[in-house]
Amino acid sequence: MFNNEAFAIKIEANPSPGVFIAKGGFGDLKPNKVLFHNKSSEDVIIFLTVSAVNTAKNTRFLSRSDSWHLGITRCSK
């Protein structure tokens, strides 16, 4: 929930090239997007990076009251 809709949440699952960008505003988003798919039987360490990105062409500031909640689901076969 951002007070300024110029901001978006960017979620990356490194080392995968998968990226999800949730545009600003409010409400629940359920992207149902796979950011990383382990095609091997080995364990893999993933670095989840969550950041706020400014999508405007000028300087904007986040408010201290801005917040987000991220629920993560681990799928297995």
C-alpha positions as CSV (number, residue, x, y, z in Angstrom):
1,M,0.0,0.0,0.0
2,F,1.8,3.1,-1.3
3,N,0.5,6.6,-0.9
4,N,2.3,7.5,-4.1
5,E,1.2,5.4,-7.1
6,A,4.5,6.2,-8.9
7,F,6.1,3.4,-6.8
8,A,5.9,-0.3,-7.6
9,I,7.2,-3.3,-5.7
10,K,9.8,-5.3,-7.6
11,I,10.4,-8.9,-6.5
12,E,13.3,-10.9,-7.9
13,A,14.4,-14.5,-7.1
14,N,18.2,-14.5,-7.8
15,P,19.9,-16.4,-9.5
16,S,16.8,-16.8,-11.6
17,P,15.9,-14.1,-14.2
18,G,12.3,-14.2,-13.0
19,V,10.9,-10.7,-12.0
20,F,7.5,-9.6,-10.8
21,I,6.6,-5.9,-10.7
22,A,3.4,-4.9,-8.8
23,K,2.3,-1.4,-9.8
24,G,1.5,1.1,-7.1
25,G,-1.8,1.7,-5.4
26,F,-3.5,-0.5,-3.0
27,G,-5.3,-3.8,-2.6
28,D,-4.3,-7.4,-2.7
29,L,-2.4,-8.7,-5.7
30,K,-2.2,-12.4,-6.4
31,P,0.2,-12.7,-9.4
32,N,0.5,-16.5,-9.3
33,K,3.8,-16.1,-11.0
34,V,6.7,-18.6,-10.7
35,L,9.9,-16.7,-10.1
36,F,12.1,-19.7,-9.9
37,H,11.6,-23.3,-11.0
38,N,14.1,-25.9,-9.7
39,K,14.5,-28.4,-12.5
40,S,17.0,-30.5,-10.6
41,S,16.7,-32.8,-7.6
42,E,19.2,-30.7,-5.7
43,D,18.5,-28.0,-3.1
44,V,19.0,-24.5,-4.4
45,I,19.6,-21.3,-2.4
46,I,17.5,-18.4,-3.7
47,F,18.1,-14.8,-2.8
48,L,14.7,-13.1,-2.7
49,T,15.1,-9.3,-3.4
50,V,12.1,-7.0,-2.7
51,S,12.5,-3.4,-3.5
52,A,10.4,-0.3,-4.1
53,V,11.0,1.3,-7.5
54,N,10.1,4.7,-8.7
55,T,8.3,4.4,-12.1
56,A,8.0,8.1,-12.6
57,K,10.3,10.2,-14.7
58,N,11.0,12.6,-11.8
59,T,12.0,12.4,-8.1
60,R,9.5,11.0,-5.8
61,F,9.6,10.1,-2.1
62,L,8.2,7.2,-0.2
63,S,6.1,8.0,2.9
64,R,7.0,6.5,6.3
65,S,3.5,5.1,6.4
66,D,3.9,3.2,3.2
67,S,3.9,-0.6,3.7
68,W,3.6,-3.9,2.0
69,H,2.9,-7.5,3.0
70,L,4.4,-10.4,1.0
71,G,3.1,-14.0,1.3
72,I,5.3,-16.7,-0.1
73,T,4.2,-20.2,-1.2
74,R,6.6,-23.0,-1.8
75,C,5.3,-25.5,-4.3
76,S,6.5,-29.0,-4.5
77,K,5.6,-32.0,-6.7
